[in-house]
Amino acid sequence: MVTRLVLVLGDQLSLGLSALRAADPARDVVVMAEVEAEGRYVPHHPQKIALILSAMRHFAQELRAAGWQVAYTRLDDPENSHSIGGELVRRAAEFGAREVLATRAGEWRLITALEEVPLTLRVLPDDRFLCSEPEFAAWVEGRKQLRMEWFYREMRRKTGLLMEGDQPVGGQWNFDHDNRKAAKADLFRPRPPRFAPDAVTQEVLALVAARFGAHFGRLEPFGWAVTRGQALDALAWFIAQALPRFGDEQDAMLAADPTLSHSLLSPYLNIGLLAPMEVCEAAAEAYAAGKAPLNAVEGFIRQIIGWREFVRGIYMRHGPGYADQNALEAGRALPALYWGAKTDMACLSHAVGQTRDLAYAHHIQRLMVTGNFALLAGISPQALHEWYLSVYVDAFEWVEAPNTIGMSQFADGGVLGSKPYAASGAYIDRQSDYCGGCRYKVAQKTGEGACPFNLLYWDFLLRHRARFAGNPRMAQMYRTWDKMDGSRKAATLAEAEAFLARLDAGKTV
C-alpha cells in the first residue's frame, strides 16, 4: 500500500536528497514530472531545458535501479497536467496517497505553488547546502551590513577547508589580488570535456527542438553531462587540467576562448549531480598534493562555500519580493542586442553570441559586460533578471536573482554589495582582447568612435550622484569628474544622451 508521494524536482537530482532519506522505497512512490510551465515561465535556453530533462530521465533510471518506484511524467505524455501541483494531485489519486514528502524548493515561485496543493505537504530542509537558513539568520542577526567576505571566513571555519587550526592556510583568507591577470591566447589550453548524447538525450533533444525551438539559443551541438558519473568525470577533468590556471585566468576574457580555465561545474552543482563539499574537497586535495597553487584553489573554493552559499542565504531571507526591487529606478527596456540583434560593440557581441551558442558565459562576462552595460544604461533590473534566468544553463532564481538584482544592478540598494559594479571601457580592455577589433575606440573618451562604456560610465555616476557621492569607495570618481574640463563634461553627457536615444529607437549601436 502506498502511503506517501516523494516529490523530486529537476534541480534535486541527488540520491542523498532529504525527502528520499525520509522515505521508504518499499511503500512510497517518487513523483517526477516534466511540465510545460517549467519550460516557459521564462523562455529558457533550449540547452538548459535539454540538460534538465535528460538529467531527470537518467536520474529516474538510477532511482529505479536502487529499488524505488518512480511515477515519471514525460513532457509529451497526453495525461500530463503541465504543472507540478497538478501532477502531484493526479498521482495522489492514482496511488491513493494523501501525503507528499518534499525537499524545500529553491525558488519562491515553486515554494508558493506547492503550498497551494490540496494535499498534506511535509517539507524538509534542503541540506545539500552547507549553510542552513537558520544558520544564515543567526549570522545576520545584529549586523548592519552583510558582506560575503566575513560570511566566507565563517564557512571556512565551519568546513575546515584550507584551514590550519583556527588560521587560514597561507596566512590570509583571500588571494584575490593574485587572480586578476589578463589571459593570453593559448592554443594548448585544455578544453572542457563534452559528452556525446546517448539515446535518452537524443530523444530529449528532439522533443526540446519541437517544443522550445523558438527560444533564444542554439540547441546543438549539445555536450553537457547528464548523469552523476559524467559530472564526476567533468570534476576530475577540471581538478587535473584547469584548476592550476583557474586563479590566474578567472577574471579574464578572450574572444576565441569562451571557457579559459573555468570549471563549468555550476550546472551540475545546481541540479544536484555534484555536492558542494565533494567539489571543494577535491580542490583542497589538489593543493595539498602540490598539484594546484593556493591562489587558484582558494579562489575556487570561495566561489562555492562563500559566494554560492551567501547569495542563497540572501535570497531565502528576503523572500519572494527580492527580485522586484529597483533602488536605482532603472526602467529602460532590454535592448534587442541581448537577444542577438546586431551591435558594433565587440564585447557585447561576443558575450551574447557565446551565450546563444553555449548557454554559458563566465562571471566576468555576465557582471562586467552584459551586466555593466545594463547598469550604466539604466535598463530595468527585472528585464535583465529574466534574461539571465532565461539564457544560462546554470541559472536558477535563488542564485541568479541576488547576483543580478543585488551584485550586478545594485537594485537591492546595497544589501548584497557596498557599491555598484560600474566600469568604463578601460576595465574591459584590461581584462580582455575584445577591444582591439571593435569599431569603437576604448581609449577615446568623446567624439566619433568613442567607446560607449566611457560615455555611459560618467552619465551613470552623474544620474546617481546624490546616492553615491558619499560612498568612500566611489568618492574619488566624483573628484575626477569635478576636475574635468567643462567642455569634455558637456560632450560626454550629450553623447551619452544621444547614444541612449539610438538604443531606445532600436538602432544598431
N, C-alpha and C positions, 0 to 999 in steps of 0.2 A: 504493500500500500504506500503510495506517495504521500509524504507529509508536507513537504515544502518544495518550492522552486528556489533555485540558486541563480541569481542574475549575474552574468559575466558580460561586461561591456567591451567594446572594441579597443579600449585602451587599458584593459585589465587582464592582459593575456599572460598571467603568471600562475604557475601551479601552486605557489605559496600564498595566493590571494586570501585575505582574511575570511571572506564568505565561503570559500572552498574548504578552508581549515575547520570552519564551524559546522560544515555539512556532513552528511552520511551518504557515501556513494551507494550504499545498499538500499536507501529509501528515498533519497532526494533526487530531483531532476534539474540538471543545469539548463538554463534557458539562454540562448544566444540568438541574436536577430540582426540581419542586415535590413535596414529600413530606409526608405526614401528620404524621410525627414532629416536623417543624419547626414545625408549627402548633399542636401540642398539648403540648409538653414543659412549657409553662405555658399557661394559657388566654389567648392573645394577643388583644388588641382586634381586632375584625373589620376596622377601617380599617387597622391595621398589616399584617395579613395581605394585604389587598387591595392596599395600596401595594407591598409587596414582590413579590407575584405579577405584578401588572401591569407593574411596572418590569422584572422579569425577562423577561417576554414581549416588551416593547418592546426591551430590550437584545439579546435573541436576534435580533430582526429587524435591528438595527443591525449585529450581527456578520455575519449572512448577507450584508447589503449590502456589507460590507467584504471579502467573499471567504472567510469562514470556513464550514466545515461544522459545523453545530450539531446535536447529538443532544439534543433537548429533551423532557423527560418532563413531561406535564401531570398535575395532581393527580388527574384523573378517568380517566387512561389505565389500562385494565384490566391492563396488564402492569407497572404501577408497583409496585416493591417497598416503597415508602414509607420508605426510609432512604437517606441519601446514599451510604453504603458499598454498599448493595445495588444502587443504580443504577450505581455505578462497575463493580461486578462484572458486572452484566448487559450494560453497554455494552462492556466489555472482551471478553466472549465474542462479542458481535455483530460487533465490528470486528477481532477478532484482536489486540488490543493487550495488552501486559503492563505498561506503564509509565504512570504518571499524573504529570502536572505540576500542581502546586497552589501557590497563594499561601497563606502561613500563615493559617489560620483565626483569627478574632478572639476565639473563646470556647474555653475549655479543654474544654468538653463535646465540641466538634467536633474539636479538636486530637487528643484521646484517641481518638475514634471513628475518625478517618481513619488513625491509626497501626495500627489493628486490621484494616484492609482487606487481604486477601491478594493484593496487587499491589505492584509496585515503585513506591514513592511518592517523588518528588523535590519537596521543599517549599522554596519560595523566600520570602525575606522580603517582608513587606507594606510596600513603600517608599512607599506613599501617605501614611504618617505621616512627620512631619518629624523625629522623634527615633527612631532605631533602638533596638532592645533593647540591643545592645552599648553604644551611646552613653549610654543611660539608666543602665546598670550602671556605666559609668565615672564618671558624675556622682554616683551614690550612694556610690561607694567612699570609705570613710573618714568619712562624715557620720554624726553621732549622731542628727540629726533631718532629716527630709525635708520641706522647706517649698516650696510651689509658687512663692512669690514669687522665691526665689533661682533656681529652675529656669527660671522665666519670663524672667528677665534674661538667662540664657544663651541662651535661644531667640531673644530679641530680637537679641542679638549675632550669633547664627548666621545668622538670616534677613535681618538688616539692616532689618527693618520698624521704622519710626518711629525711626530712628537717624540721628544726625549724627556720623559717625566712630564713636568709642567711647562717645559720650554719647547719652542718650535725648532725642528731640525734646521741647522744652518744659522741659528741665532736671530732670525727675523721671520715674521709671519708672511710677508708678501714680497715677491720678487718681480712685481710688475715693471719696475724701471728697466729690467733686463729684457722685457718682452715686447718692445715696440720698435723693432728693427724693420726696415724696408726689405722686402724679399727681392731676389734676383731670379730671372727666368732660369730654369734648370731642367733640361731635357731628361735628366736621370732621376728626378724626384719621383719616388714611388707613388703610384696612383691607387686609390682605394679599391678594394675588390668589388666586383659586380657579380650578381648571382643570376644564372640563367633561369628564366621562368620554367617551372615544371608544369605538368598537366593541370594542376589545380590553379596555378597562377595564370596560365594561358586562358582557361575558362573565365576567370575573373576579368582579365584584360578585355576579352570580347564583350563581356557584359557591361563593363565600365564605358567602353567605346560606344556602345549602343545607347546607354542611359545618360551618360555625362560627357559625351564627346564635344558638346558645345562650350564646356567650361574652359576658361583660360588655362593653357598649359598643354604640353605635349605628353601623351601617354607613353609612347615608346621612343627609344629603347628604354625598357624597364629593367632595373638591376638591383633593386633593394632586397635586403634579407627579409624573409617572410616566416622564418622558423627560429626557434631559440638556438638551434645548432648553427644556423648561418650567422645569427647575431654574435654568437661566441667566436665564430671564425673572424668576423669583422673586428671584434675587440682584440683578438690575438694579433691580427694584422696591424692594427693601429699601434699597439704597445711595442711591437718589434720594429715596425718600419717608419712610423710617422711621429710617435711621441718624442723621440730625441730632438726633432726640429720644431716641435709644436710651439714651444715658448718663443723662440726667435721670430717665428712667422705668424703668430696668432692674430696680429693686427694688420697684416699686410694684404694687399690686393693686387692680383696680376690678371690682365685681360685674357691671357691664354691658359691660365691655370685656375680653374674655379674652386679647387679644393685645397691647394697647397698642402699643409701638413695637419689639417683639421681631421677630427675623428669621424665625423658623420654618424656618430652613435646616438645622438639625441632622439631620433625617431624610435629607436629600439628601447631606450630608457622610458620614453613617454608612453609607449603602448604596452610595456611590461615584459618584453623579451629579455631585457637585461635589468639587473638590480644595481642601484647606485653604489652600494658598498663593494660589490664584486668588481665593478669597473675601477673604483678608486684604489682598491687593494691591489689590483693588477698593476696600476701605475706606480704605486708606492713600492711594490716589489721590484719593479724595473729600476727604480732609483737605488734601492738597497743593493741590487746586484751590479750596480755600476753601468747599467745599460741605457740610462736616460739622465740628463742633468736635472738638478734641483729646480732651476727656474721653470723648466718645462713641466715637470711633474706637479710642482706647487700650483702653477697657473691652471693646469687642467683640473686638479682636484678642487681648486677654489670655485671653478665654474659649476661643479656638481654639488658639493656639500655646502658651499657658500651661496652663490647666486641662485641656483635652481631651487634650493630649499627656502631661501629668503623670499623670492617672488611668490612662491606658493603660499607662504605664510601671510604675505601682504594680501593676496587675492582672497583667501579664505576669511581673513579677519575683517576686511572691508565690505564684504557682502556683494550681492548682485548688482548694486549700483556703481561699483568701482569703474566699470568700463564706460559709464555715461558721463564721467567728469570732463570738464573743459575749462580749466582755470584760466587759460590764456584767451578764451573766447575766439578760438580759431574756427572759421566757418567756410573756408573755400572748398569747393567741390574737388574731389580727387581727379586730377588731370588724366586724360586718356593715355598719356605716355606710360602710366603704371600698368595699363592693360595691353601694352605693346605698340601703341602708336609711335610714329617716328619722332625722335628727338635728336638734336645735334649735340646734346650733352653726352660725351662719351661715357662718363662714369655711370649715369643713369641708364644709358642704353645697354651697357654691359651687365649691370646688376639685374635689370628687368629681363633682359634676354636670357641670362643664365637661370633666373627664376622660372621663366616659361619652359625652358628645356629640361631642367633638372628638379624642379620643385625645391630647390635648395639655394641658399646664399648664406655665407657665414656672417657672424655677428657684426663685424665692422661694415660690411656691405649694407646690412639692414640698418644699423644705427647711424652711420656717418655718411651714407649716400642716400638711400631712399628715405630714411627717417629724418636725416638732417635737412634734406630738401623740403620735406613736408612741414617741418617745424619752421624753417625760415620763411616759407611761402604762406604760412597761415592756413594750411589745409586742415579740414575737420579731423580731429583725432579719432572720432568714431568711424569715419570713412576709411582712414588709414588702418585702424584696428581691424575692420572687417576685411580689408585687403590682405593684411598679413595673415589673418586667420584662414583666409581662403587659399593662399598660394604656396604656403610652405608645408612640407611633408611632416615636419615636427611640431606644427602649431596646434596647440590645444589652449583653450582660453585661460586656464589657470596660470600658464607660463607666458603666453603671448600678450595678454592684456596688461599685466604690470610692466612688461618690457616696452610696450608701445605707449600706453596711456601715461605711465609713470616715468620710465627712464628716457625714452626717445622724445616724447612730446611734452613732458612736464605738465600734462593736463591734470594731474592729481595735486598740483600746487606745491609739490616738494615733499610729499610723503615718502617717495622712493629715493629721490636724489636731491642733492643740495643745490644743483644748478642745472639748467638745460644743456643738452649736448649740442650746442650750436657751434659751427665752424665755417670758416671761409674755404675757398678752394685750395689754400696752401696746405691744409691738413690732408686733403685727398691726394694732392700731388706728392706730398712727403711719404705717404703710405702706399702708393700705387704707381702703376705705369699707365694709368688711364689718360692722363692729361696730354701726353706727348703728341697724340694724333687727333686731338679734339679740335673742332672748329673754333672753339673759344680758347682764349689765351689766359692761363691761370695767373700769369704774372701781371696781367693788365687789370687795373683797378676800375677804370671807367672808359667810356668810348666804345666805338665799334669793335666787337670781338671780345669785350671784357667778360671774364668768367661770371656767370650769373650768381654763383655762390658768393663771390666777392661783393656784389651789389646787395643781394638779399640778406647777407650777414648783418650789415650795418642797418639796413631797413628794419630788420627784426629787433635789433638792440634798441633802436630809437622808438619803435612802437611800444616797447615794454620797459622803457627806462624807469618809470615810476616803481615798477616791481623789482627790478634787478640792480639798480644803481647802488643800493646799499649792501648788496651781496659781496662779501670780501673776496670771493673767487672771481668776480666779474668787474670789480671797480676799475682795474687797470684798462680794460677795454673802453670804458667810458672816458677815461682820461685821455686815451689815444684819440678817440673821436673829437674830444673838445679841443685838442691841439691841431686838428687837421685844418688845412686851408679851406676857407669858406666856399670857394668855387668848386673844390673837389666834393665837399659835403653836398652842395646843391646838385651837382651832376650825379652823384651816387644815388641820392633819393629819387631824382627824376627818372633815371634809367631803371631803377628798381620798379618804380610805378609802371613804367612803360612795359617792362618785361612781364609783370603780373597781369597787365591788361591783355597782352598777347596770349598768356596762359589761359586766362578766363575766356577768351574768344575762341579757344580751341586751335589756335595757330601753332605751327611747329616751332618749338623753342630749342 
